Amino acid sequence: MRSTSTLHLDVRDEPGSGARVVLRGTLDVVSAPSLRAALAARAAGDPRPRAFEIDASGLERADHAGAAVLHELARGGAAPGVPARLLAVTPQLE
């Protein structure tokens, strides 16, 4: 079976030193590691964001791995000292 996993990330700096992350597509076992890596890289950048706002309204599908990474981000942040807040999460992802 061929994977059709595609996750698009749009990361924008927000006033007040935060970063807004807009997710579109599929968040699954294939794409979840790329979300973690992208947020970790942005958190290590200069300037470092104070927090991430993660807009999940554009997600078309998420499997267990995708839901798990969103849960991890909401509980522990994207990186030490960089909290994350989930926005527009559907009931299936909560």
N, CA, C and O atoms as a Tinker XYZ file with bonds, in Angstrom:
   376  protein
     1  N      0.835000   -1.173000    0.000000    73     2
     2  CA     0.000000    0.000000    0.000000    64     1     3
     3  C      0.888000    1.248000    0.000000    63     2     4     5
     4  O      1.858000    1.333000    0.754000    81     3
     5  N      0.552000    2.188000   -0.834000    73     3     6
     6  CA     1.336000    3.408000   -0.962000    64     5     7
     7  C      0.859000    4.470000    0.030000    63     6     8     9
     8  O     -0.345000    4.657000    0.206000    81     7
     9  N      1.782000    5.153000    0.667000    73     7    10
    10  CA     1.429000    6.206000    1.608000    64     9    11
    11  C      1.053000    7.479000    0.852000    63    10    12    13
    12  O      1.729000    7.861000   -0.103000    81    11
    13  N     -0.014000    8.126000    1.277000    73    11    14
    14  CA    -0.405000    9.402000    0.694000    64    13    15
    15  C     -0.346000   10.497000    1.752000    63    14    16    17
    16  O     -1.057000   11.498000    1.662000    81    15
    17  N      0.492000   10.303000    2.739000    73    15    18
    18  CA     0.612000   11.244000    3.835000    64    17    19
    19  C      1.255000   12.537000    3.358000    63    18    20    21
    20  O      2.373000   12.543000    2.843000    81    19
    21  N      0.524000   13.632000    3.541000    73    19    22
    22  CA     1.068000   14.936000    3.214000    64    21    23
    23  C      0.650000   15.911000    4.300000    63    22    24    25
    24  O     -0.537000   16.090000    4.571000    81    23
    25  N      1.636000   16.536000    4.913000    73    23    26
    26  CA     1.374000   17.558000    5.917000    64    25    27
    27  C      2.045000   18.839000    5.455000    63    26    28    29
    28  O      3.231000   18.847000    5.127000    81    27
    29  N      1.280000   19.916000    5.432000    73    27    30
    30  CA     1.814000   21.228000    5.090000    64    29    31
    31  C      1.828000   22.073000    6.354000    63    30    32    33
    32  O      0.840000   22.139000    7.086000    81    31
    33  N      2.961000   22.718000    6.600000    73    31    34
    34  CA     3.126000   23.588000    7.763000    64    33    35
    35  C      3.390000   25.005000    7.283000    63    34    36    37
    36  O      4.205000   25.227000    6.388000    81    35
    37  N      2.709000   25.941000    7.874000    73    35    38
    38  CA     2.978000   27.352000    7.621000    64    37    39
    39  C      3.275000   27.966000    8.975000    63    38    40    41
    40  O      2.388000   28.045000    9.825000    81    39
    41  N      4.507000   28.401000    9.190000    73    39    42
    42  CA     4.908000   28.975000   10.478000    64    41    43
    43  C      5.130000   30.462000   10.282000    63    42    44    45
    44  O      5.942000   30.881000    9.456000    81    43
    45  N      4.397000   31.255000   11.055000    73    43    46
    46  CA     4.500000   32.711000   10.957000    64    45    47
    47  C      4.792000   33.308000   12.320000    63    46    48    49
    48  O      4.216000   32.896000   13.327000    81    47
    49  N      5.688000   34.279000   12.348000    73    47    50
    50  CA     5.943000   35.000000   13.590000    64    49    51
    51  C      4.750000   35.895000   13.889000    63    50    52    53
    52  O      4.177000   36.511000   12.992000    81    51
    53  N      4.393000   35.954000   15.149000    73    51    54
    54  CA     3.271000   36.762000   15.599000    64    53    55
    55  C      3.795000   37.873000   16.498000    63    54    56    57
    56  O      4.846000   37.730000   17.123000    81    55
    57  N      3.063000   38.980000   16.561000    73    55    58
    58  CA     3.463000   40.048000   17.487000    64    57    59
    59  C      3.573000   39.503000   18.911000    63    58    60    61
    60  O      2.757000   38.683000   19.333000    81    59
    61  N      4.564000   39.953000   19.631000    73    59    62
    62  CA     4.773000   39.478000   20.993000    64    61    63
    63  C      5.685000   38.275000   21.057000    63    62    64    65
    64  O      5.757000   37.615000   22.094000    81    63
    65  N      6.380000   37.971000   19.981000    73    63    66
    66  CA     7.396000   36.916000   19.921000    64    65    67
    67  C      6.848000   35.498000   19.946000    63    66    68    69
    68  O      7.567000   34.571000   20.319000    81    67
    69  N      5.608000   35.313000   19.563000    73    67    70
    70  CA     5.064000   33.970000   19.421000    64    69    71
    71  C      5.164000   33.533000   17.971000    63    70    72    73
    72  O      5.541000   34.315000   17.098000    81    71
    73  N      4.827000   32.295000   17.728000    73    71    74
    74  CA     4.805000   31.785000   16.358000    64    73    75
    75  C      3.504000   31.021000   16.165000    63    74    76    77
    76  O      3.131000   30.187000   16.990000    81    75
    77  N      2.825000   31.314000   15.077000    73    75    78
    78  CA     1.580000   30.613000   14.741000    64    77    79
    79  C      1.902000   29.554000   13.696000    63    78    80    81
    80  O      2.519000   29.842000   12.670000    81    79
    81  N      1.474000   28.319000   13.972000    73    79    82
    82  CA     1.716000   27.187000   13.083000    64    81    83
    83  C      0.367000   26.726000   12.545000    63    82    84    85
    84  O     -0.498000   26.299000   13.309000    81    83
    85  N      0.191000   26.813000   11.231000    73    83    86
    86  CA    -1.047000   26.384000   10.603000    64    85    87
    87  C     -0.774000   25.036000    9.937000    63    86    88    89
    88  O      0.118000   24.915000    9.097000    81    87
    89  N     -1.553000   24.027000   10.326000    73    87    90
    90  CA    -1.401000   22.676000    9.791000    64    89    91
    91  C     -2.483000   22.407000    8.756000    63    90    92    93
    92  O     -3.649000   22.745000    8.959000    81    91
    93  N     -2.080000   21.789000    7.634000    73    91    94
    94  CA    -3.036000   21.379000    6.610000    64    93    95
    95  C     -2.655000   19.995000    6.118000    63    94    96    97
    96  O     -1.473000   19.673000    5.997000    81    95
    97  N     -3.652000   19.184000    5.837000    73    95    98
    98  CA    -3.397000   17.860000    5.274000    64    97    99
    99  C     -3.575000   16.748000    6.279000    63    98   100   101
   100  O     -4.536000   16.728000    7.048000    81    99
   101  N     -2.626000   15.814000    6.259000    73    99   102
   102  CA    -2.697000   14.599000    7.064000    64   101   103
   103  C     -1.578000   14.573000    8.092000    63   102   104   105
   104  O     -0.408000   14.756000    7.757000    81   103
   105  N     -1.943000   14.347000    9.328000    73   103   106
   106  CA    -0.962000   14.192000   10.409000    64   105   107
   107  C     -1.055000   12.747000   10.869000    63   106   108   109
   108  O     -2.031000   12.343000   11.502000    81   107
   109  N     -0.023000   11.974000   10.543000    73   107   110
   110  CA    -0.059000   10.543000   10.838000    64   109   111
   111  C      1.331000   10.046000   11.213000    63   110   112   113
   112  O      2.250000   10.834000   11.437000    81   111
   113  N      1.464000    8.741000   11.277000    73   111   114
   114  CA     2.726000    8.119000   11.684000    64   113   115
   115  C      3.879000    8.536000   10.765000    63   114   116   117
   116  O      5.032000    8.562000   11.196000    81   115
   117  N      3.586000    8.856000    9.530000    73   115   118
   118  CA     4.629000    9.277000    8.582000    64   117   119
   119  C      4.989000   10.746000    8.778000    63   118   120   121
   120  O      6.168000   11.101000    8.749000    81   119
   121  N      3.988000   11.605000    8.976000    73   119   122
   122  CA     4.244000   13.043000    9.028000    64   121   123
   123  C      4.468000   13.609000   10.432000    63   122   124   125
   124  O      5.017000   14.703000   10.564000    81   123
   125  N      4.059000   12.891000   11.482000    73   123   126
   126  CA     4.220000   13.390000   12.851000    64   125   127
   127  C      5.674000   13.729000   13.194000    63   126   128   129
   128  O      5.916000   14.762000   13.818000    81   127
   129  N      6.654000   12.896000   12.808000    73   127   130
   130  CA     8.044000   13.255000   13.115000    64   129   131
   131  C      8.493000   14.558000   12.446000    63   130   132   133
   132  O      9.310000   15.288000   13.006000    81   131
   133  N      7.967000   14.853000   11.261000    73   131   134
   134  CA     8.366000   16.093000   10.593000    64   133   135
   135  C      7.793000   17.313000   11.314000    63   134   136   137
   136  O      8.423000   18.370000   11.336000    81   135
   137  N      6.601000   17.176000   11.904000    73   135   138
   138  CA     6.045000   18.274000   12.700000    64   137   139
   139  C      6.912000   18.510000   13.928000    63   138   140   141
   140  O      7.267000   19.650000   14.229000    81   139
   141  N      7.254000   17.444000   14.637000    73   139   142
   142  CA     8.126000   17.585000   15.816000    64   141   143
   143  C      9.452000   18.247000   15.438000    63   142   144   145
   144  O      9.908000   19.163000   16.122000    81   143
   145  N     10.066000   17.784000   14.351000    73   143   146
   146  CA    11.369000   18.316000   13.926000    64   145   147
   147  C     11.272000   19.786000   13.527000    63   146   148   149
   148  O     12.155000   20.576000   13.859000    81   147
   149  N     10.211000   20.157000   12.819000    73   147   150
   150  CA    10.052000   21.547000   12.384000    64   149   151
   151  C      9.884000   22.478000   13.579000    63   150   152   153
   152  O     10.468000   23.561000   13.610000    81   151
   153  N      9.092000   22.064000   14.556000    73   151   154
   154  CA     8.888000   22.906000   15.736000    64   153   155
   155  C     10.153000   22.982000   16.594000    63   154   156   157
   156  O     10.477000   24.042000   17.130000    81   155
   157  N     10.858000   21.871000   16.724000    73   155   158
   158  CA    12.112000   21.889000   17.487000    64   157   159
   159  C     13.136000   22.804000   16.821000    63   158   160   161
   160  O     13.845000   23.542000   17.506000    81   159
   161  N     13.218000   22.760000   15.496000    73   159   162
   162  CA    14.167000   23.618000   14.778000    64   161   163
   163  C     13.800000   25.090000   14.940000    63   162   164   165
   164  O     14.670000   25.937000   15.145000    81   163
   165  N     12.507000   25.386000   14.846000    73   163   166
   166  CA    12.070000   26.782000   15.009000    64   165   167
   167  C     12.294000   27.243000   16.439000    63   166   168   169
   168  O     12.662000   28.397000   16.661000    81   167
   169  N     12.078000   26.360000   17.420000    73   167   170
   170  CA    12.289000   26.712000   18.826000    64   169   171
   171  C     13.759000   26.974000   19.125000    63   170   172   173
   172  O     14.086000   27.743000   20.029000    81   171
   173  N     14.646000   26.334000   18.362000    73   171   174
   174  CA    16.085000   26.520000   18.561000    64   173   175
   175  C     16.622000   27.722000   17.783000    63   174   176   177
   176  O     17.792000   28.081000   17.917000    81   175
   177  N     15.765000   28.339000   16.973000    73   175   178
   178  CA    16.205000   29.450000   16.130000    64   177   179
   179  C     16.381000   30.745000   16.894000    63   178   180   181
   180  O     16.156000   30.825000   18.101000    81   179
   181  N     16.788000   31.740000   16.156000    73   179   182
   182  CA    17.003000   33.062000   16.721000    64   181   183
   183  C     16.215000   34.056000   15.875000    63   182   184   185
   184  O     16.529000   34.198000   14.694000    81   183
   185  N     15.235000   34.735000   16.394000    73   183   186
   186  CA    14.842000   34.727000   17.801000    64   185   187
   187  C     13.984000   33.514000   18.132000    63   186   188   189
   188  O     13.234000   33.006000   17.298000    81   187
   189  N     14.115000   33.079000   19.348000    73   187   190
   190  CA    13.341000   31.928000   19.829000    64   189   191
   191  C     11.924000   32.391000   20.158000    63   190   192   193
   192  O     11.747000   33.390000   20.855000    81   191
   193  N     10.914000   31.677000   19.663000    73   191   194
   194  CA     9.545000   32.088000   20.001000    64   193   195
   195  C      9.249000   31.854000   21.480000    63   194   196   197
   196  O      9.762000   30.912000   22.084000    81   195
   197  N      8.421000   32.715000   22.051000    73   195   198
   198  CA     8.006000   32.520000   23.444000    64   197   199
   199  C      6.996000   31.394000   23.562000    63   198   200   201
   200  O      6.916000   30.728000   24.594000    81   199
   201  N      6.216000   31.179000   22.491000    73   199   202
   202  CA     5.185000   30.143000   22.492000    64   201   203
   203  C      4.773000   29.852000   21.055000    63   202   204   205
   204  O      5.019000   30.643000   20.144000    81   203
   205  N      4.141000   28.698000   20.876000    73   203   206
   206  CA     3.561000   28.345000   19.587000    64   205   207
   207  C      2.053000   28.298000   19.739000    63   206   208   209
   208  O      1.538000   27.799000   20.740000    81   207
   209  N      1.347000   28.816000   18.747000    73   207   210
   210  CA    -0.083000   28.604000   18.600000    64   209   211
   211  C     -0.234000   27.673000   17.409000    63   210   212   213
   212  O      0.188000   28.006000   16.302000    81   211
   213  N     -0.826000   26.518000   17.626000    73   211   214
   214  CA    -0.931000   25.509000   16.571000    64   213   215
   215  C     -2.384000   25.408000   16.130000    63   214   216   217
   216  O     -3.251000   24.946000   16.873000    81   215
   217  N     -2.626000   25.854000   14.900000    73   215   218
   218  CA    -3.968000   25.857000   14.325000    64   217   219
   219  C     -4.164000   24.560000   13.550000    63   218   220   221
   220  O     -3.561000   24.359000   12.495000    81   219
   221  N     -5.007000   23.686000   14.078000    73   219   222
   222  CA    -5.246000   22.376000   13.473000    64   221   223
   223  C     -6.498000   22.345000   12.604000    63   222   224   225
   224  O     -6.935000   21.267000   12.200000    81   223
   225  N     -7.084000   23.505000   12.309000    73   223   226
   226  CA    -8.343000   23.537000   11.564000    64   225   227
   227  C     -8.208000   23.000000   10.137000    63   226   228   229
   228  O     -9.201000   22.577000    9.546000    81   227
   229  N     -7.010000   23.010000    9.582000    73   227   230
   230  CA    -6.806000   22.539000    8.219000    64   229   231
   231  C     -6.452000   21.065000    8.109000    63   230   232   233
   232  O     -6.207000   20.566000    7.011000    81   231
   233  N     -6.425000   20.364000    9.239000    73   231   234
   234  CA    -6.127000   18.936000    9.174000    64   233   235
   235  C     -7.322000   18.186000    8.605000    63   234   236   237
   236  O     -8.444000   18.319000    9.093000    81   235
   237  N     -7.070000   17.405000    7.578000    73   235   238
   238  CA    -8.126000   16.592000    6.977000    64   237   239
   239  C     -8.243000   15.241000    7.664000    63   238   240   241
   240  O     -9.315000   14.638000    7.716000    81   239
   241  N     -7.103000   14.779000    8.195000    73   239   242
   242  CA    -7.080000   13.453000    8.813000    64   241   243
   243  C     -5.906000   13.383000    9.769000    63   242   244   245
   244  O     -4.858000   13.988000    9.541000    81   243
   245  N     -6.101000   12.625000   10.853000    73   243   246
   246  CA    -5.014000   12.344000   11.788000    64   245   247
   247  C     -5.229000   10.942000   12.347000    63   246   248   249
   248  O     -6.344000   10.573000   12.717000    81   247
   249  N     -4.158000   10.172000   12.404000    73   247   250
   250  CA    -4.262000    8.842000   13.019000    64   249   251
   251  C     -3.820000    8.949000   14.470000    63   250   252   253
   252  O     -3.658000   10.048000   14.999000    81   251
   253  N     -3.627000    7.801000   15.111000    73   251   254
   254  CA    -3.211000    7.786000   16.517000    64   253   255
   255  C     -1.903000    8.540000   16.741000    63   254   256   257
   256  O     -1.768000    9.272000   17.721000    81   255
   257  N     -0.948000    8.364000   15.843000    73   255   258
   258  CA     0.343000    9.041000   15.990000    64   257   259
   259  C      0.176000   10.553000   15.872000    63   258   260   261
   260  O      0.818000   11.312000   16.598000    81   259
   261  N     -0.677000   10.984000   14.968000    73   259   262
   262  CA    -0.928000   12.416000   14.803000    64   261   263
   263  C     -1.607000   13.008000   16.025000    63   262   264   265
   264  O     -1.221000   14.075000   16.501000    81   263
   265  N     -2.610000   12.319000   16.530000    73   263   266
   266  CA    -3.292000   12.788000   17.731000    64   265   267
   267  C     -2.334000   12.800000   18.923000    63   266   268   269
   268  O     -2.400000   13.694000   19.767000    81   267
   269  N     -1.453000   11.818000   18.988000    73   267   270
   270  CA    -0.486000   11.745000   20.094000    64   269   271
   271  C      0.476000   12.923000   20.072000    63   270   272   273
   272  O      0.781000   13.488000   21.122000    81   271
   273  N      0.959000   13.305000   18.892000    73   271   274
   274  CA     1.900000   14.428000   18.833000    64   273   275
   275  C      1.191000   15.730000   19.213000    63   274   276   277
   276  O      1.799000   16.582000   19.861000    81   275
   277  N     -0.064000   15.905000   18.833000    73   275   278
   278  CA    -0.799000   17.100000   19.253000    64   277   279
   279  C     -0.984000   17.120000   20.759000    63   278   280   281
   280  O     -0.855000   18.166000   21.394000    81   279
   281  N     -1.287000   15.960000   21.329000    73   279   282
   282  CA    -1.437000   15.854000   22.786000    64   281   283
   283  C     -0.118000   16.186000   23.490000    63   282   284   285
   284  O     -0.103000   16.921000   24.477000    81   283
   285  N      0.981000   15.642000   22.978000    73   283   286
   286  CA     2.304000   15.930000   23.560000    64   285   287
   287  C      2.613000   17.419000   23.504000    63   286   288   289
   288  O      3.116000   17.990000   24.471000    81   287
   289  N      2.313000   18.047000   22.373000    73   287   290
   290  CA     2.581000   19.476000   22.233000    64   289   291
   291  C      1.755000   20.288000   23.219000    63   290   292   293
   292  O      2.259000   21.228000   23.834000    81   291
   293  N      0.490000   19.927000   23.368000    73   291   294
   294  CA    -0.385000   20.655000   24.285000    64   293   295
   295  C      0.052000   20.492000   25.741000    63   294   296   297
   296  O     -0.069000   21.423000   26.537000    81   295
   297  N      0.553000   19.323000   26.082000    73   295   298
   298  CA     0.958000   19.064000   27.476000    64   297   299
   299  C      2.353000   19.558000   27.789000    63   298   300   301
   300  O      2.591000   20.112000   28.863000    81   299
   301  N      3.283000   19.362000   26.860000    73   299   302
   302  CA     4.672000   19.668000   27.180000    64   301   303
   303  C      5.312000   20.755000   26.357000    63   302   304   305
   304  O      6.468000   21.108000   26.593000    81   303
   305  N      4.601000   21.287000   25.407000    73   303   306
   306  CA     5.176000   22.319000   24.562000    64   305   307
   307  C      5.992000   21.730000   23.429000    63   306   308   309
   308  O      6.165000   20.516000   23.326000    81   307
   309  N      6.481000   22.603000   22.594000    73   307   310
   310  CA     7.239000   22.187000   21.419000    64   309   311
   311  C      8.692000   21.904000   21.760000    63   310   312   313
   312  O      9.363000   21.132000   21.075000    81   311
   313  N      9.165000   22.528000   22.811000    73   311   314
   314  CA    10.547000   22.371000   23.262000    64   313   315
   315  C     10.590000   22.884000   24.699000    63   314   316   317
   316  O      9.699000   23.627000   25.111000    81   315
   317  N     11.600000   22.507000   25.460000    73   315   318
   318  CA    11.682000   23.025000   26.831000    64   317   319
   319  C     11.620000   24.552000   26.845000    63   318   320   321
   320  O     12.394000   25.225000   26.164000    81   319
   321  N     10.694000   25.079000   27.623000    73   319   322
   322  CA    10.564000   26.524000   27.745000    64   321   323
   323  C      9.748000   27.186000   26.649000    63   322   324   325
   324  O      9.601000   28.408000   26.654000    81   323
   325  N      9.209000   26.409000   25.702000    73   323   326
   326  CA     8.385000   26.971000   24.626000    64   325   327
   327  C      7.032000   26.256000   24.644000    63   326   328   329
   328  O      6.881000   25.203000   24.024000    81   327
   329  N      6.055000   26.819000   25.345000    73   327   330
   330  CA     4.749000   26.176000   25.413000    64   329   331
   331  C      4.023000   26.213000   24.066000    63   330   332   333
   332  O      4.339000   27.023000   23.194000    81   331
   333  N      3.070000   25.338000   23.922000    73   331   334
   334  CA     2.255000   25.295000   22.712000    64   333   335
   335  C      0.787000   25.286000   23.110000    63   334   336   337
   336  O      0.397000   24.652000   24.090000    81   335
   337  N     -0.015000   25.996000   22.337000    73   335   338
   338  CA    -1.464000   26.034000   22.553000    64   337   339
   339  C     -2.133000   25.583000   21.265000    63   338   340   341
   340  O     -1.836000   26.100000   20.189000    81   339
   341  N     -3.039000   24.615000   21.377000    73   339   342
   342  CA    -3.749000   24.110000   20.208000    64   341   343
   343  C     -4.998000   24.934000   19.961000    63   342   344   345
   344  O     -5.741000   25.262000   20.887000    81   343
   345  N     -5.216000   25.265000   18.691000    73   343   346
   346  CA    -6.386000   26.012000   18.273000    64   345   347
   347  C     -7.182000   25.196000   17.274000    63   346   348   349
   348  O     -6.607000   24.439000   16.492000    81   347
   349  N     -8.478000   25.337000   17.291000    73   347   350
   350  CA    -9.367000   24.728000   16.295000    64   349   351
   351  C     -9.164000   23.219000   16.165000    63   350   352   353
   352  O     -9.071000   22.690000   15.057000    81   351
   353  N     -9.097000   22.539000   17.297000    73   351   354
   354  CA    -8.942000   21.080000   17.287000    64   353   355
   355  C    -10.324000   20.453000   17.212000    63   354   356   357
   356  O    -11.208000   20.799000   17.995000    81   355
   357  N    -10.515000   19.541000   16.284000    73   355   358
   358  CA   -11.802000   18.865000   16.139000    64   357   359
   359  C    -11.977000   17.855000   17.274000    63   358   360   361
   360  O    -10.988000   17.423000   17.866000    81   359
   361  N    -13.207000   17.475000   17.583000    73   359   362
   362  CA   -13.430000   16.489000   18.648000    64   361   363
   363  C    -12.693000   15.170000   18.422000    63   362   364   365
   364  O    -12.318000   14.510000   19.391000    81   363
   365  N    -12.478000   14.773000   17.178000    73   363   366
   366  CA   -11.771000   13.536000   16.881000    64   365   367
   367  C    -10.321000   13.586000   17.317000    63   366   368   369
   368  O     -9.716000   12.540000   17.552000    81   367
   369  N     -9.745000   14.782000   17.432000    73   367   370
   370  CA    -8.332000   14.917000   17.798000    64   369   371
   371  C     -8.120000   15.222000   19.266000    63   370   372   373
   372  O     -6.981000   15.209000   19.734000    81   371
   373  N     -9.169000   15.493000   19.999000    73   371   374
   374  CA    -8.993000   15.850000   21.413000    64   373   375
   375  C     -8.621000   14.666000   22.256000    63   374   376
   376  O     -8.438000   14.803000   23.466000    81   375
